[in-house]
Amino acid sequence: MTQYLNQLYFDRKSKRMHYVLGAAYGCASYDSWLGITFRSNKKNLVDIIKDEIKSKHSIIEDRRPNHHSYWIETDNADYMRYRLQELGVTEDKHQRKFPKNIKEDYLSHFVRGFFDAKANVSSNGGKNSTTFHFNNQFLLGLHEILAEYAGVKRGKPKGNGVTYGHSDSLKIHDFIYSDWKYIRRNGLYLPSKKEQFKTDYELNKYPSTIRYGKKIESVKKLLLRGNKPKQFYERFYSSLPAFY
């Protein structure tokens, strides 16, 4: 630890750390002169990162037209830079890959951090769409996670941007806010980003990840008791292929 920030922050695995790490994948960069820079056009995201890593650096504002943003420069944070590199936050954003070693309990928090840093939600006639802009290899890894854990149906990203339609957007919403009580209690989200979905969390037509998780646990118990899928799949899914 230095007098400027907690350099050991990324050593301790937690939901909080993975939210900040997800945001760092989208908004952190390194310069040999300035050190680690966390830069975003969302000041409240920079505020969250600053508070989490206990940074005493000042937040700088860039007011240029079309470049309006806020950032902190963590010079002399060599150990934190090495840790971020080990965690996959390399110096070049174009080369970053979605990390493969994140535990399931932390995935939604990591994705929410990246979402707050690099995604936009738009609503037209009550229909939502969610767009991520980043390098293709990272988006491919992100899509695999969203397909497996959120159930999105869109095809794989083909460029450096991907847009999910209304039904997929609601599934993404349910996934990244699935640990809602913890998220709201700790302030680890951007309220303005959540509000962009224009949907009532409790009235969502699509099964939330919380309910999905409970469903999976029930299925696991039945399987462990020796039951065969064809004996009970109709309790949870419309067809046996959907169950698998």
Summary of the structure (lengths in Angstrom):
residues: 244
radius of gyration: 19.4
end to end distance: 48.1
largest distance: 64.4
contacts: 707
relative contact order: 0.12
helix: 50%
strand: 15%
